[in-house]
């Protein structure tokens, strides 16, 4: 969990200024207001205007922080932390070891963040068609980025058939288990994901 001198998603000890602290507080206030209203009135019947009023910010301020009502729920503010983790990955890993490293790092970052790991948030995403669609679009974008990263790291073309099948298989397995065992303890879920990677690596023995 973030401390007063660190921001969500950033490495421990990274000091932040008053301006950034205020931004963090405002984003949290908007999210808290939105989740309260969603619980009271339902997602569909809650408007941006109502969220802004509940959060005590202007309509304009809302859109400075979130592009849409969907993004209040979908976004997680962890892009910087993910980029730092990726930059720290050593060269020379096999594609399966690279996948294991990425899963472990992304899992660590996500579970350490209160908003990203919120079960209430994930249940809302799964329950609302508009959010499921928005989440799928975000997931597709993440898969595209992962493909480009693996291609550059491994020195193969992004449209390489083997790479595309590898990413599709790994992505499908990860999303399946992440969404179906969300009540499991964090360590158990990570073990499940890594065991799934091991089975893929072994050629899916039965």
C-alpha positions as CSV (number, residue, x, y, z in Angstrom):
1,X,0.0,0.0,0.0
2,X,1.2,3.5,-0.8
3,X,2.8,5.6,1.9
4,X,2.5,9.4,2.2
5,X,5.8,9.7,0.3
6,X,5.0,7.3,-2.4
7,X,2.3,7.2,-5.1
8,X,0.2,4.1,-6.0
9,X,2.0,2.0,-8.5
10,X,5.5,3.5,-8.0
11,X,8.5,2.0,-6.5
12,X,8.9,2.2,-2.7
13,X,10.6,5.4,-1.5
14,X,9.9,7.5,-4.6
15,X,9.1,10.9,-3.1
16,X,6.2,12.8,-4.6
17,X,5.2,16.5,-4.5
18,X,2.1,18.1,-3.2
19,X,0.7,18.5,-6.7
20,X,0.9,14.8,-7.3
21,X,-0.5,14.0,-3.9
22,X,-3.5,16.2,-4.7
23,X,-4.0,14.5,-8.0
24,X,-4.0,11.1,-6.2
25,X,-6.5,12.2,-3.6
26,X,-8.8,13.6,-6.3
27,X,-8.7,10.4,-8.4
28,X,-9.5,8.4,-5.2
29,X,-12.3,10.7,-4.3
30,X,-13.9,10.3,-7.7
31,X,-13.5,6.6,-7.6
32,X,-14.9,6.3,-4.1
33,X,-17.9,8.5,-5.0
34,X,-18.5,6.4,-8.1
35,X,-18.4,3.1,-6.3
36,X,-20.8,4.5,-3.6
37,X,-23.3,5.6,-6.3
38,X,-23.0,2.4,-8.3
39,X,-23.8,0.4,-5.2
40,X,-26.8,2.7,-4.4
41,X,-28.3,3.4,-7.8
42,X,-26.7,0.8,-10.1
43,X,-24.0,1.4,-12.7
44,X,-26.2,2.2,-15.6
45,X,-28.3,4.8,-13.7
46,X,-25.4,6.7,-12.3
47,X,-24.2,9.7,-14.3
48,X,-20.9,11.5,-14.6
49,X,-22.7,14.6,-13.1
50,X,-23.8,12.6,-10.1
51,X,-20.3,11.2,-9.5
52,X,-18.7,14.7,-9.8
53,X,-21.2,16.1,-7.3
54,X,-20.7,13.3,-4.9
55,X,-16.9,13.7,-5.1
56,X,-17.2,17.5,-4.8
57,X,-15.4,18.3,-8.0
58,X,-16.6,20.0,-11.1
59,X,-17.7,18.3,-14.3
60,X,-14.6,19.6,-16.0
61,X,-12.4,18.3,-13.3
62,X,-13.9,14.8,-13.6
63,X,-12.9,14.7,-17.3
64,X,-9.4,15.9,-16.5
65,X,-8.9,12.7,-14.5
66,X,-11.1,10.2,-16.4
67,X,-12.1,10.1,-20.1
68,X,-15.4,8.4,-19.3
69,X,-17.5,6.8,-16.6
70,X,-16.1,3.4,-17.7
71,X,-12.5,4.5,-17.2
72,X,-13.2,5.4,-13.6
73,X,-13.5,1.6,-13.0
74,X,-11.3,0.2,-15.8
75,X,-8.1,2.3,-15.3
76,X,-5.7,1.5,-12.5
77,X,-2.9,4.0,-12.5
78,X,-0.1,1.3,-12.6
79,X,1.4,2.0,-16.1
80,X,4.5,3.6,-14.7
81,X,5.1,0.8,-12.2
82,X,4.7,-1.8,-15.0
83,X,7.1,0.0,-17.3
84,X,9.7,0.1,-14.5
85,X,9.3,-3.6,-13.9
86,X,9.6,-4.4,-17.6
87,X,12.7,-2.2,-17.9
88,X,14.3,-4.2,-15.0
89,X,13.9,-7.6,-16.7
90,X,17.4,-9.0,-17.6
91,X,18.2,-10.1,-21.2
92,X,18.6,-13.7,-22.2
93,X,15.5,-15.3,-20.8
94,X,13.6,-18.0,-22.8
95,X,10.1,-17.1,-23.9
96,X,8.6,-19.2,-21.0
97,X,11.0,-17.8,-18.4
98,X,10.1,-14.3,-19.7
99,X,6.4,-15.1,-19.4
100,X,6.9,-16.3,-15.8
101,X,8.9,-13.2,-14.9
102,X,6.2,-10.9,-16.4
103,X,3.3,-12.7,-14.6
104,X,5.1,-12.6,-11.3
105,X,6.0,-8.9,-11.6
106,X,2.6,-7.8,-12.9
107,X,0.9,-9.9,-10.2
108,X,3.1,-8.3,-7.5
109,X,2.3,-4.8,-8.7
110,X,-1.4,-5.4,-9.1
111,X,-2.0,-7.1,-5.7
112,X,0.0,-4.4,-3.9
113,X,-2.4,-1.8,-5.1
114,X,-5.7,-1.5,-3.3
115,X,-7.8,-0.3,-6.3
116,X,-6.3,-2.7,-8.9
117,X,-6.8,-5.7,-6.6
118,X,-10.3,-4.7,-5.4
119,X,-12.7,-7.7,-5.7
120,X,-15.6,-5.2,-5.6
121,X,-14.2,-3.5,-8.7
122,X,-13.7,-6.8,-10.6
123,X,-17.2,-8.1,-9.7
124,X,-18.6,-4.8,-11.1
125,X,-16.6,-5.2,-14.3
126,X,-17.9,-8.7,-14.8
127,X,-21.5,-7.8,-14.0
128,X,-21.9,-4.8,-16.3
129,X,-21.9,-5.4,-20.1
130,X,-20.5,-1.9,-20.9
131,X,-17.6,-2.5,-18.4
132,X,-16.9,-6.0,-19.7
133,X,-16.6,-4.5,-23.2
134,X,-14.3,-1.7,-22.1
135,X,-12.2,-4.2,-20.1
136,X,-12.0,-6.5,-23.2
137,X,-10.7,-3.6,-25.2
138,X,-8.1,-2.8,-22.6
139,X,-7.1,-6.5,-22.5
140,X,-6.8,-6.6,-26.3
141,X,-4.5,-3.6,-26.1
142,X,-2.4,-5.3,-23.4
143,X,-2.0,-8.4,-25.5
144,X,-0.9,-6.2,-28.5
145,X,1.7,-4.5,-26.3
146,X,2.8,-7.9,-24.9
147,X,3.3,-9.2,-28.4
148,X,5.4,-6.2,-29.4
149,X,7.5,-6.6,-26.2
150,X,8.1,-10.3,-26.7
151,X,8.9,-9.8,-30.3
152,X,11.5,-7.1,-29.5
153,X,13.0,-9.1,-26.6
154,X,13.2,-12.4,-28.5
155,X,14.3,-10.8,-31.8
156,X,11.4,-12.2,-33.9
157,X,8.9,-10.3,-36.1
158,X,5.7,-9.3,-34.3
159,X,3.6,-11.2,-36.9
160,X,5.6,-14.4,-36.4
161,X,3.0,-17.3,-36.3
162,X,4.7,-19.0,-33.4
163,X,4.8,-15.9,-31.3
164,X,1.2,-15.1,-32.0
165,X,0.1,-18.6,-31.0
166,X,2.2,-18.4,-27.8
167,X,0.8,-15.0,-26.8
168,X,-2.8,-16.1,-27.6
169,X,-2.4,-19.3,-25.6
170,X,-0.7,-17.6,-22.6
171,X,-3.2,-14.7,-22.6
172,X,-6.2,-17.0,-22.8
173,X,-5.0,-19.1,-19.9
174,X,-4.1,-16.0,-17.8
175,X,-7.4,-14.2,-18.3
176,X,-9.3,-17.4,-17.7
177,X,-7.8,-18.2,-14.3
178,X,-7.6,-14.6,-13.2
179,X,-11.4,-14.2,-13.7
180,X,-12.5,-17.6,-12.3
181,X,-10.5,-17.9,-9.1
182,X,-10.6,-14.3,-8.0
183,X,-11.6,-15.3,-4.4
184,X,-8.5,-17.4,-3.9
185,X,-5.7,-16.1,-1.7
186,X,-3.1,-14.2,-3.7
187,X,-0.3,-16.7,-3.3
188,X,-2.6,-19.5,-4.5
189,X,-3.7,-17.6,-7.5
190,X,-0.1,-16.8,-8.5
191,X,0.8,-20.5,-8.0
192,X,-2.1,-21.5,-10.3
193,X,-1.0,-19.1,-13.0
194,X,2.6,-20.3,-12.9
195,X,1.5,-23.9,-12.9
196,X,-0.6,-23.2,-16.0
197,X,2.5,-21.8,-17.6
198,X,4.4,-24.9,-16.7
199,X,1.7,-27.1,-18.3
200,X,1.9,-25.0,-21.5
201,X,5.7,-25.4,-21.5
202,X,5.3,-29.1,-21.1
203,X,3.0,-29.4,-24.1
204,X,-0.2,-29.7,-22.0
205,X,0.3,-33.3,-20.7
206,X,-2.8,-35.0,-19.2
